[in-house]
Every structure is written in structure tokens, then in C-alpha cells.
Amino acid sequence: MAEYVNEPIAGPEAFRQTGTAAVESQAALLLLLGRQLRGDDQTLTARAAAADISAVIEAVPSDDLGHFPVPQLRPSSDRVGVALVKTRLMERYGARIVRRVTIPQEERRDVLGDLAQTLFDRPEPLAAAELMEASLRSPDELTRVAAAASYFELSTRPKRLITILLRGTRSEDTLVQTVAATALARIAPEHPRLRQLTRAKKARSAGEASHSALLVHGIRPQSRMVAARRKFPQLFEKQRAFGSLRRR
């Protein structure tokens, strides 16, 4: 069963800890960084103003920022070379950091926690790229997928990020699958995997038997999605508001 937590783990501490609350906090932070780099908040604000609903739309509620601060990055179309990022990581943590597929749990605090602290101390694209590059090697699937989704705005090697997102769409965890599919739809809206997901969803809803199977096998992932919505409502509410404005 998913772990229910009333408060997310704020700041670099999320990357130093393990467990559901830590992982979902890592993912939320990474996804919010991606929003900033894309300029989603500015777009949302401008479209809300054009629709004359600015009074009810707030990019990031101040109360949320008080509980879950996020380093402030300016929207940018500039790319950060992967070679540069890897070189800096190797200088800091040794060559093993870029050769490994996964960072061991026991080294998470020293690597991901340290990089997150650097980003909070010095919020700039290069520091964000270093955290995202290292997070691609996180032992947690949700963190890897969230990092890939946001790193697309900075990285000079997007194909490997799409590969990570594709793997995420096949996850047994509904939250991971949703984050991966949403990012893939934004990055590569014509990708055939999205059509497969759409057909699979229609097939599941076509009969009572498949619907029952989804309820049985989807208990934990669906519960985790509910928990994530409770802990990070701003992510889901802004996504819904942004989609509504985009259709206007």
C-alpha cells in the first residue's frame, strides 16, 4: 500500500532520504524545474489574463511555495552540453558516477543530496542539469522519469531521455506511467507508443472483465496517484488549468 504523508519533504533533504514521500518530493521538484525552464508559468499567466480569469489562476500558490520551495530558474532555450555536465560530475564524484547505470542507495545522500543543495544555493541551468543528469541514475523509477521529462529542456542528447520515458509508460506504477506519458505527449506527440496507450485504455474500458482486473491490480498505483494529488495539488491543478486555457 502507498505511504500517505501529509507534508512533502522540502528542499535538498528530499534527495537525501528514501521512501515514497522522498521520491514523490524529488519528482515534484524536478517537474516544477521543468515548468520553469519551459516558461509554463508565464504562459499560464498570460493566457489567464487574455481569458480574463487572472483572479482565479495562480501559477504557484504562495502557500505551496512556503511549504515546498523550488529554486527559481528563468525560462531558457539554451542547451547544456552533456559532455560538460558529465565532466563536472566526474570532477566532483569520480568517474564511477557517469559509468554507473544506478547510484547505490547508500551513496544517494552524498551525490543527489549534494547536487540538490548546490542547486538551491546556486539556482542556474548548469546546476539543474547536473542534478537531472545524476537523477537519471536514481534507483527510483519515478525520479528517473521526472528527471528525463524536465532534462529535455536542457540536454543536448534528447533521444536517451525519450527512451527513459518510453520505459516509464510501461511501468506497473500508474503515477510513473502518467508522468512518462504526459511528458512524451508534450515532447513527441506523434509517437506510436501514445497511440498504443490510447488503444489499451479503450480496450480496458470496453468490457467488465478488463475493468475488474484494472481495479484489482491497480490498487496500489491508483492509491499512490491519489496520495500524490493530495501532497502536490498545485502540479495537478495547474496542469488541468493549463489544459483548459490551451483549448480556449
DRENKOL-198821 format. One line per 2 residues: number of its first residue (from 1); their letters; for each residue x, y, z of N, C-alpha, C. Coordinates in Angstrom, 2 decimals. Atoms other than C-alpha are relative to their C-alpha. Example, Ala and Ser with C-alpha at 12.3 -4.5 7.8 and 13.67 -1.06 7.14 Angstrom:
2
1> as> 0.89 -1.19 0.00 12.30 -4.50 7.80 0.90 1.20 0.00; -0.82 -1.19 -0.06 13.67 -1.06 7.14 -0.77 1.09 0.73 .
***
This chain:
248
1> ma> 0.84 -1.19 0.00 0.00 0.00 0.00 0.88 1.24 0.00; -0.79 -1.22 0.05 1.24 3.52 -0.69 0.06 0.67 1.36 .
3> ey> -0.19 -0.72 -1.26 2.53 5.62 2.13 -0.66 1.37 -0.10; 0.69 -1.29 0.00 0.29 8.58 2.97 0.75 0.97 0.92 .
5> vn> -0.75 -1.00 -0.75 2.15 11.69 4.10 -0.71 1.34 -0.15; 0.69 -1.28 0.05 0.54 14.99 5.00 0.86 1.11 -0.59 .
7> ep> -0.90 -1.05 0.46 3.59 17.09 4.18 1.09 -0.60 -0.88; -1.12 0.47 0.81 6.11 16.65 1.35 1.32 0.30 0.71 .
9> ia> -1.33 -0.27 -0.54 9.82 16.59 2.15 0.61 1.13 -0.82; -0.40 -1.20 0.73 11.05 20.03 1.22 1.51 0.10 -0.18 .
11> gp> -1.40 -0.35 0.23 14.34 21.17 -0.27 0.90 -1.18 -0.30; -0.98 1.05 0.29 17.53 19.14 -0.73 -0.19 -1.26 0.84 .
13> ea> 0.19 1.15 -0.88 16.50 16.87 2.14 -0.75 -1.13 -0.70; 0.74 1.03 0.73 14.13 15.06 -0.23 0.94 -0.94 -0.74 .
15> fr> -0.96 0.80 0.76 17.14 13.85 -2.23 0.97 -0.76 0.90; -0.86 0.71 -0.95 18.93 12.68 0.91 -0.72 -1.19 0.63 .
17> qt> 0.78 1.03 -0.65 16.11 10.45 2.07 -0.52 -1.03 -0.99; 0.61 1.04 0.82 14.45 7.28 0.80 -1.45 -0.16 0.41 .
19> gt> 1.40 0.22 -0.32 10.85 6.12 0.78 -0.92 0.77 -0.94; 0.99 -0.56 0.91 7.67 7.12 -1.01 -0.06 1.53 0.08 .
21> aa> 0.09 -1.46 -0.15 7.47 10.65 0.42 1.19 0.69 -0.62; -1.20 -0.60 0.56 11.06 11.40 -0.55 0.00 -0.06 -1.52 .
23> ve> -0.01 0.18 1.45 10.72 10.01 -4.07 -1.02 0.90 -0.68; 1.01 -0.86 0.60 7.49 11.86 -4.80 0.37 1.48 0.13 .
25> sq> -0.47 -1.38 -0.16 9.02 15.07 -3.44 1.10 0.30 -1.01; -1.03 -0.17 1.03 12.05 14.58 -5.71 -0.64 0.24 -1.37 .
27> aa> 0.66 -0.11 1.31 9.78 14.08 -8.71 -0.72 1.34 -0.15; 0.71 -1.28 0.06 7.66 17.13 -7.86 0.96 1.15 -0.25 .
29> ll> -0.99 -1.06 0.17 10.74 19.33 -7.58 0.55 0.01 -1.43; -0.55 0.09 1.36 12.19 18.08 -10.87 -1.01 0.47 -1.04 .
31> ll> 1.03 -0.40 0.96 8.90 18.56 -12.71 -0.27 1.50 0.06; 0.18 -1.45 -0.13 8.49 22.09 -11.33 1.17 0.76 -0.62 .
33> lg> -1.16 -0.62 0.67 12.01 22.92 -12.52 -0.20 0.00 -1.52; 0.28 0.07 1.43 10.99 21.75 -15.99 -1.02 1.03 -0.43 .
35> rq> 1.01 -1.03 0.30 7.94 24.01 -15.91 0.65 1.37 -0.11; -0.68 -1.29 0.03 10.17 26.96 -15.13 0.83 0.16 -1.28 .
37> lr> -0.88 -0.07 1.17 12.63 26.17 -17.91 -0.81 0.16 -1.30; 0.86 -0.14 1.19 9.79 25.87 -20.45 -0.75 1.32 -0.02 .
39> gd> 0.77 -1.23 -0.07 8.15 29.08 -19.25 -1.49 -0.25 0.11; 1.42 0.34 -0.11 4.87 27.30 -18.49 -0.78 0.97 0.87 .
41> dq> 0.72 -0.88 -0.93 4.00 29.59 -15.60 -0.32 1.34 -0.66; 0.23 -1.27 0.68 4.42 32.73 -17.71 -1.10 -0.16 -1.06 .
43> tl> 1.03 0.25 1.02 2.31 31.18 -20.47 -1.38 -0.11 0.64; 1.26 0.16 -0.71 -0.38 30.19 -17.99 -0.54 1.36 0.44 .
45> ta> 0.41 -1.32 -0.47 -0.45 33.71 -16.53 -0.50 0.86 -1.15; 0.39 -0.80 1.15 -0.64 35.34 -19.97 -1.35 -0.45 -0.56 .
47> ra> 1.26 0.50 0.55 -3.45 33.08 -21.16 -1.16 0.24 0.96; 1.04 -0.31 -0.98 -5.35 33.57 -17.91 -0.43 1.46 -0.12 .
49> aa> 0.31 -1.42 0.17 -5.10 37.33 -18.42 -0.83 0.23 -1.25; 0.74 -0.15 1.25 -6.31 37.01 -22.01 -1.44 -0.50 0.13 .
51> ad> 1.33 0.56 -0.23 -9.27 34.95 -20.79 -0.74 0.71 1.13; 0.59 -0.79 -1.08 -9.95 37.46 -18.01 -0.34 -0.85 1.22 .
53> is> 0.21 0.84 -1.20 -9.61 34.84 -15.26 1.26 0.02 0.88; -1.22 -0.09 -0.79 -6.36 36.02 -13.66 -0.27 -0.12 1.49 .
55> av> 0.31 0.00 -1.42 -8.11 36.34 -10.32 -0.09 -1.41 0.57; 0.17 1.36 -0.51 -8.65 32.59 -10.08 1.14 -0.93 -0.41 .
57> ie> -1.13 0.81 0.44 -5.39 31.39 -11.65 1.28 0.54 0.61; -1.28 -0.37 -0.60 -2.12 31.46 -9.74 1.02 -1.06 -0.38 .
59> av> -0.98 0.97 0.51 0.97 29.85 -11.26 0.49 -0.93 1.10; -0.42 0.80 -1.16 2.38 28.69 -7.93 -0.52 0.69 1.25 .
61> ps> 0.55 -0.62 -1.21 0.32 29.42 -4.81 1.09 0.28 1.03; -1.03 -0.40 -0.97 2.37 31.26 -2.19 0.06 -0.96 1.18 .
63> dd> 0.02 0.96 -1.11 1.25 28.81 0.49 0.80 -1.25 -0.35; -0.74 1.18 0.44 2.67 25.95 -1.55 1.50 0.25 0.02 .
65> lg> -1.43 -0.34 0.02 5.99 27.71 -2.02 0.55 0.07 1.42; -0.46 -0.05 -1.38 6.16 28.23 1.72 0.30 -1.37 0.56 .
67> hf> -0.21 1.36 -0.48 5.89 24.50 2.34 0.95 -0.78 -0.88; -0.79 0.77 0.95 7.72 23.33 -0.77 0.75 0.96 -0.93 .
69> pv> -0.74 -0.96 0.81 10.27 25.89 -2.02 0.68 -0.66 -1.20; -0.63 0.49 1.23 11.67 25.49 -5.53 1.01 1.05 -0.47 .
71> pq> -0.97 -0.97 0.53 14.87 27.11 -6.86 -0.57 0.68 -1.24; 0.58 -0.75 1.11 13.91 29.83 -9.33 0.95 0.06 -1.19 .
73> lr> -0.77 -0.01 1.25 15.18 29.33 -12.89 -0.77 0.81 -1.04; 0.64 -0.75 1.08 14.50 31.59 -15.84 -0.27 -0.92 -1.19 .
75> ps> 0.23 0.78 1.22 12.90 30.14 -18.98 1.20 0.14 -0.93; -1.20 -0.03 0.84 15.69 29.20 -21.36 -0.12 -0.98 -1.15 .
77> sd> -0.06 0.89 1.16 16.12 27.76 -24.83 1.43 -0.49 -0.22; -1.39 0.41 0.11 19.86 27.28 -24.28 0.16 -1.43 0.48 .
79> rv> -0.29 1.38 -0.37 21.21 23.74 -24.07 1.31 -0.07 0.77; -1.22 0.24 -0.78 23.83 22.45 -21.64 0.59 -1.31 -0.50 .
81> gv> -0.62 1.18 0.56 26.26 20.01 -23.21 0.13 -1.14 1.00; -0.09 1.16 -0.89 26.10 16.50 -21.75 1.45 -0.27 0.37 .
83> al> -1.43 0.23 -0.28 29.89 16.21 -22.04 0.47 0.91 1.13; -0.37 -0.93 -1.06 30.31 19.30 -19.86 -0.58 -0.45 1.33 .
85> vk> 0.66 0.43 -1.23 27.81 18.04 -17.30 0.69 -1.22 0.58; -0.66 1.21 -0.48 29.46 14.63 -17.08 1.41 0.28 0.51 .
87> tr> -1.34 -0.36 -0.45 32.91 16.18 -16.79 -0.04 0.61 1.40; 0.13 -0.62 -1.31 31.79 18.30 -13.86 -0.38 -1.02 1.07 .
89> lm> 0.36 1.05 -0.96 30.17 15.30 -12.18 1.19 -0.88 0.33; -1.18 0.84 -0.24 33.34 13.24 -12.62 1.02 0.72 0.87 .
91> er> -0.94 -0.78 -0.81 35.47 16.04 -11.16 -0.44 0.01 1.46; 0.56 -0.12 -1.35 33.19 16.10 -8.14 -0.10 -1.34 0.72 .
93> yg> 0.29 1.28 -0.65 32.42 12.42 -7.55 0.80 -1.18 -0.56; -0.78 1.08 0.59 34.85 10.43 -9.67 -0.68 -0.57 -1.24 .
95> ar> 0.49 0.51 1.28 34.43 8.60 -12.97 -1.16 -0.97 0.15; 1.06 0.99 -0.18 32.10 5.99 -11.49 -1.39 0.59 -0.14 .
97> iv> 1.32 -0.62 0.00 29.25 8.48 -11.32 -0.65 -0.05 -1.38; 0.57 0.01 1.35 28.82 8.55 -15.12 0.03 -1.39 -0.63 .
99> rr> -0.05 1.36 0.55 29.68 4.89 -15.73 -1.12 -0.88 0.54; 1.02 0.81 -0.64 27.05 3.55 -13.40 -1.36 0.18 -0.66 .
101> vt> 1.38 -0.08 0.44 23.56 2.72 -14.51 -0.87 0.53 1.14; 0.78 -0.40 -1.18 22.25 3.26 -10.97 0.93 0.41 1.13 .
103> ip> -0.74 -0.43 -1.19 23.58 5.19 -7.99 -0.46 -0.85 1.18; 0.41 0.83 -1.15 23.61 2.86 -4.94 -0.75 0.84 1.05 .
105> qe> 0.78 -0.70 -1.01 21.14 3.78 -2.21 0.88 0.67 1.04; -0.85 -0.54 -1.06 23.95 4.30 0.28 0.77 1.25 -0.42 .
107> er> -0.71 -1.18 0.48 25.51 7.00 -1.94 -0.96 1.12 -0.40; 0.98 -1.00 0.42 22.28 8.87 -2.64 0.20 1.33 0.72 .
109> rd> -0.13 -1.22 -0.78 22.81 11.35 0.18 1.20 0.82 -0.45; -1.23 -0.70 0.37 26.36 12.19 -0.89 -0.05 0.57 -1.41 .
111> vl> 0.03 -0.45 1.39 25.51 12.59 -4.58 -1.24 0.85 -0.28; 1.21 -0.75 0.34 21.88 13.57 -5.19 -0.30 1.09 1.02 .
113> gd> 0.23 -1.01 -1.03 21.54 15.36 -1.86 0.95 1.18 -0.15; -1.00 -1.05 0.17 24.74 17.29 -2.50 -0.32 0.87 -1.23 .
115> la> 0.32 -0.75 1.22 23.70 18.27 -6.05 -1.26 0.84 0.19; 1.20 -0.78 -0.28 20.27 19.37 -4.84 0.33 1.22 0.85 .
117> qt> -0.41 -1.12 -0.85 21.91 21.53 -2.17 0.69 1.08 -0.84; -0.68 -0.95 0.88 24.12 23.12 -4.83 -1.00 0.80 -0.82 .
119> lf> 1.01 -0.69 0.79 21.07 23.94 -6.96 -0.76 1.02 0.84; 0.69 -0.95 -0.87 19.31 25.58 -4.02 0.91 1.18 0.34 .
121> dr> -0.94 -1.07 -0.32 22.45 27.55 -3.19 0.32 0.87 -1.20; -0.36 -0.72 1.22 23.15 28.50 -6.80 -0.96 -0.41 -1.12 .
123> pe> 0.99 0.40 0.99 20.00 28.24 -8.93 0.34 0.49 -1.41; -0.35 -0.32 1.38 21.26 28.18 -12.51 -0.13 -1.26 -0.84 .
125> pl> 0.23 1.16 0.87 20.75 25.90 -15.54 1.04 -1.10 0.12; -1.02 1.03 -0.08 24.09 24.12 -15.19 -0.16 -0.85 1.26 .
127> aa> 0.23 0.74 -1.24 23.39 23.16 -11.58 -1.23 -0.89 -0.12; 1.19 0.81 0.22 19.93 21.96 -12.60 0.32 -1.19 -0.90 .
129> ae> -0.37 1.08 0.92 21.43 19.92 -15.45 0.80 -1.08 0.73; -0.79 0.98 -0.76 23.88 18.25 -13.05 -0.90 -0.87 0.87 .
131> lm> 0.93 0.78 -0.83 21.08 17.23 -10.69 -0.84 -0.93 -0.86; 0.83 0.83 0.87 18.94 15.96 -13.57 0.79 -1.14 -0.61 .
133> ea> -0.85 1.05 0.57 21.80 14.04 -15.17 0.24 -1.11 1.02; -0.22 1.01 -1.05 22.59 12.31 -11.88 -1.29 -0.71 0.35 .
135> sl> 1.28 0.60 -0.36 18.89 11.71 -11.21 -0.45 -1.05 -1.01; 0.29 1.06 0.98 18.70 9.66 -14.41 0.52 -1.33 0.48 .
137> rs> -0.60 1.21 -0.57 20.73 7.14 -12.39 -0.58 -0.34 1.37; 0.64 0.28 -1.29 18.44 7.19 -9.36 -0.52 -1.43 0.03 .
139> pd> 0.58 1.34 -0.10 17.37 3.78 -8.07 -1.53 0.01 -0.07; 1.46 -0.11 -0.01 13.77 5.09 -8.09 -0.52 0.40 -1.38 .
141> el> 0.52 -0.20 1.35 11.82 4.91 -11.35 -0.69 1.34 -0.16; 0.72 -1.28 0.10 9.63 7.95 -10.63 0.98 1.16 -0.11 .
143> tr> -1.00 -1.06 0.07 12.69 10.13 -10.05 0.67 0.02 -1.37; -0.64 0.08 1.32 14.32 8.90 -13.28 -0.91 0.60 -1.07 .
145> va> 0.94 -0.48 1.01 11.20 9.62 -15.32 -0.21 1.51 0.11; 0.18 -1.44 -0.20 10.67 13.07 -13.78 1.23 0.77 -0.46 .
147> aa> -1.23 -0.64 0.44 14.32 13.93 -14.42 0.07 0.05 -1.52; -0.02 0.05 1.47 14.06 12.83 -18.06 -0.99 1.01 -0.58 .
149> as> 1.03 -0.92 0.49 10.87 14.87 -18.52 0.47 1.44 0.02; -0.44 -1.38 -0.14 12.49 18.08 -17.30 1.36 0.26 -0.66 .
151> yf> -1.34 -0.15 0.57 16.04 17.49 -18.55 -0.07 0.22 -1.51; 0.18 -0.20 1.43 14.68 17.54 -22.10 0.16 1.46 -0.39 .
153> el> -0.09 -1.43 0.29 14.63 21.34 -21.83 1.45 0.49 -0.02; -1.38 -0.45 -0.11 18.40 21.47 -21.23 1.00 -0.88 -0.76 .
155> st> -0.99 0.96 0.48 20.10 18.35 -22.57 0.22 0.07 -1.50; -0.34 0.06 1.42 21.89 18.05 -25.91 -0.16 -1.43 -0.54 .
157> rp> 0.21 1.39 0.43 21.06 14.31 -26.03 -1.42 -0.44 0.37; 1.39 0.27 -0.37 17.26 14.05 -26.06 -0.46 -1.44 -0.25 .
159> kr> 0.49 1.34 0.34 16.96 10.53 -27.55 0.01 -0.93 1.21; -0.06 0.88 -1.16 18.08 8.78 -24.38 -1.07 0.35 1.02 .
161> li> 1.06 -0.41 -0.92 15.55 10.81 -22.39 -1.34 -0.57 -0.45; 1.22 0.59 0.53 12.76 9.65 -24.68 -0.04 -1.49 0.31 .
163> ti> -0.07 1.43 -0.33 13.95 6.07 -24.10 -0.44 -0.24 1.44; 0.40 0.13 -1.40 13.55 6.55 -20.34 -1.50 0.22 0.15 .
165> ll> 1.44 -0.26 -0.07 10.07 8.00 -20.83 -0.80 -1.18 -0.57; 0.68 1.16 0.58 9.09 5.07 -23.06 -0.04 -1.16 0.99 .
167> rg> -0.01 1.05 -1.03 10.16 2.64 -20.35 -1.01 0.34 1.09; 0.93 -0.41 -1.04 8.13 4.67 -17.87 -1.45 -0.25 -0.38 .
169> tr> 1.39 0.24 0.42 4.96 4.30 -19.96 -0.39 -1.46 0.16; 0.27 1.43 -0.20 5.29 0.54 -19.42 0.10 -0.40 1.48 .
171> se> -0.12 0.28 -1.43 5.65 0.85 -15.65 -1.30 -0.57 0.55; 1.18 0.51 -0.69 3.30 -1.05 -13.38 -0.56 1.02 0.97 .
173> dt> 0.42 -1.07 -0.90 3.07 2.10 -11.26 -0.73 1.06 -0.81; 0.81 -0.94 0.78 0.26 4.32 -12.55 0.55 1.42 0.05 .
175> lv> -0.55 -1.35 -0.10 1.91 7.50 -11.27 1.19 0.17 -0.94; -1.16 -0.04 0.91 5.15 6.73 -13.13 -0.49 0.02 -1.44 .
177> qt> 0.53 0.09 1.36 3.17 5.79 -16.24 -0.62 1.32 -0.44; 0.66 -1.26 0.33 1.15 9.01 -16.11 1.01 1.11 -0.26 .
179> va> -1.04 -1.03 0.18 4.19 11.27 -15.68 0.73 -0.23 -1.32; -0.74 0.32 1.22 6.01 9.46 -18.51 -0.84 0.29 -1.24 .
181> at> 0.86 -0.19 1.16 3.05 9.52 -20.91 -0.29 1.48 -0.24; 0.25 -1.43 0.13 2.30 13.19 -20.20 1.20 0.70 -0.61 .
183> al> -1.21 -0.61 0.54 5.91 14.16 -20.88 0.22 -0.41 -1.46; -0.18 0.48 1.37 6.08 12.01 -24.02 -0.98 0.71 -0.94 .
185> ar> 0.99 -0.69 0.82 2.89 13.63 -25.33 0.42 1.44 -0.30; -0.49 -1.37 0.22 4.49 17.05 -24.91 1.21 0.02 -0.91 .
187> ia> -1.26 0.01 0.74 7.86 16.10 -26.39 -0.15 -0.60 -1.40; 0.16 0.70 1.27 6.82 13.68 -29.15 -1.46 -0.42 -0.17 .
189> pe> 1.44 0.28 0.01 3.04 13.94 -29.60 -0.45 -1.03 -1.03; 0.38 0.98 1.02 3.02 11.68 -32.68 0.63 -1.37 0.23 .
191> hp> -0.68 1.28 -0.23 4.98 8.85 -31.08 -1.01 -1.15 0.02; 0.95 1.13 0.06 3.33 5.47 -31.80 -0.34 -0.59 1.36 .
193> rl> 0.29 0.55 -1.33 3.58 4.48 -28.13 -1.24 0.67 0.59; 1.17 -0.69 -0.53 0.94 7.10 -27.31 -1.28 -0.58 -0.59 .
195> rq> 1.17 0.63 0.62 -1.45 5.51 -29.79 -0.26 -1.37 0.63; 0.16 1.29 -0.67 -0.80 2.14 -28.16 -0.69 0.17 1.35 .
197> lt> 0.59 -0.24 -1.31 -1.66 3.57 -24.76 -1.48 0.36 -0.13; 1.39 -0.38 0.22 -4.86 5.10 -26.12 -0.85 -1.21 -0.33 .
199> ra> 0.75 1.21 0.35 -5.93 1.80 -27.68 -0.16 -0.92 1.20; 0.07 0.86 -1.18 -5.11 -0.09 -24.49 -1.04 0.51 0.98 .
201> kk> 0.98 -0.58 -0.92 -7.20 2.32 -22.43 -1.41 -0.27 -0.49; 1.33 0.27 0.54 -10.15 1.90 -24.78 -0.38 -1.46 0.18 .
203> ar> 0.26 1.43 -0.14 -9.79 -1.87 -24.65 -0.36 -0.35 1.44; 0.30 0.28 -1.41 -9.78 -1.86 -20.84 -1.40 0.43 0.38 .
205> sa> 1.32 -0.52 -0.36 -12.96 0.19 -20.71 -1.12 -0.67 -0.79; 1.01 0.61 0.86 -14.73 -1.95 -23.32 -0.79 -1.09 0.70 .
207> ge> 0.69 1.11 -0.63 -15.58 -4.90 -21.07 0.09 0.02 1.50; 0.05 0.03 -1.45 -16.47 -5.57 -17.49 1.17 -0.77 0.58 .
209> as> -1.08 0.83 -0.52 -13.78 -8.24 -17.09 1.30 0.78 0.09; -1.25 -0.76 -0.03 -10.90 -5.96 -18.05 -0.07 1.11 1.04 .
211> hs> 0.15 -1.05 -1.00 -12.31 -3.22 -15.81 0.26 -0.56 1.40; -0.20 0.61 -1.30 -12.35 -5.59 -12.84 1.48 -0.28 0.24 .
213> al> -1.42 0.29 -0.14 -8.75 -6.62 -13.50 0.77 1.26 0.34; -0.68 -1.27 -0.26 -7.71 -2.98 -13.51 -0.18 0.39 1.46 .
215> lv> 0.25 -0.35 -1.39 -9.32 -2.45 -10.12 0.86 -0.85 0.94; -0.75 0.90 -0.88 -7.62 -5.48 -8.59 1.49 0.30 -0.05 .
217> hg> -1.44 -0.14 0.12 -4.14 -4.99 -9.97 0.45 1.46 0.10; -0.39 -1.41 -0.02 -4.26 -1.20 -9.89 -0.19 0.67 1.34 .
219> ir> 0.28 -0.60 -1.31 -4.99 -0.73 -6.19 1.15 0.86 0.48; -1.11 -0.76 -0.54 -1.52 0.34 -5.14 0.37 1.22 -0.85 .
221> pq> -0.33 -1.17 0.80 -0.67 2.57 -8.14 -1.07 1.07 0.08; 1.05 -1.02 -0.05 -4.08 4.27 -8.05 0.02 0.71 1.34 .
223> sr> -0.07 -0.62 -1.32 -3.74 4.85 -4.31 1.17 0.97 0.06; -1.16 -0.88 -0.01 -0.32 6.34 -4.89 -0.28 1.27 -0.77 .
225> mv> 0.38 -1.19 0.75 -1.74 8.68 -7.52 -0.83 0.95 0.86; 0.82 -0.82 -0.89 -4.35 9.87 -5.02 0.87 0.68 1.05 .
227> aa> -0.89 -0.57 -1.01 -1.64 10.37 -2.41 0.82 1.14 -0.59; -0.79 -1.05 0.64 0.46 12.39 -4.86 -0.85 1.24 -0.25 .
229> rr> 0.88 -1.16 0.22 -2.51 14.59 -5.73 -0.23 0.76 1.31; 0.21 -0.66 -1.29 -3.05 15.27 -2.03 1.22 0.79 0.44 .
231> kf> -1.23 -0.65 -0.47 0.58 16.15 -1.37 0.45 1.13 -0.92; -0.47 -1.00 0.97 1.22 18.13 -4.58 -1.16 0.47 -0.86 .
233> pq> 1.17 -0.40 0.77 -2.15 19.58 -5.60 0.31 1.03 -1.06; -0.30 -1.05 0.96 -0.51 22.51 -7.39 0.42 -0.56 -1.34 .
235> lf> -0.43 0.61 1.26 1.02 20.21 -10.01 -1.20 -0.42 -0.84; 1.13 0.53 0.73 -2.29 18.62 -10.93 -1.00 1.09 -0.34 .
237> ek> 0.94 -1.08 0.26 -4.44 21.73 -10.61 0.50 0.90 -1.12; -0.55 -0.85 1.05 -2.07 23.79 -12.78 -0.04 -0.71 -1.35 .
239> qr> 0.06 0.76 1.24 -1.93 21.02 -15.37 -1.41 0.06 -0.59; 1.38 -0.04 0.47 -5.75 20.95 -15.55 -0.36 1.41 -0.49 .
241> af> 0.31 -1.38 0.39 -6.00 24.76 -15.70 0.69 0.36 -1.31; -0.77 -0.31 1.21 -3.28 24.99 -18.34 -0.65 -0.66 -1.22 .
243> gs> 0.65 0.69 1.10 -5.04 22.38 -20.48 -1.31 0.68 -0.39; 1.25 -0.68 0.27 -8.33 24.24 -20.15 0.24 1.28 -0.78 .
245> lr> -0.32 -1.25 0.69 -6.76 27.52 -21.22 0.48 -0.26 -1.42; -0.55 0.32 1.32 -4.95 25.86 -24.13 -1.11 -0.33 -1.00 .
247> rr> 1.10 0.35 0.89 -8.28 24.66 -25.51 -0.87 1.20 -0.36; 0.83 -1.18 0.28 -9.75 28.18 -25.49 0.32 0.58 -1.38 .
***
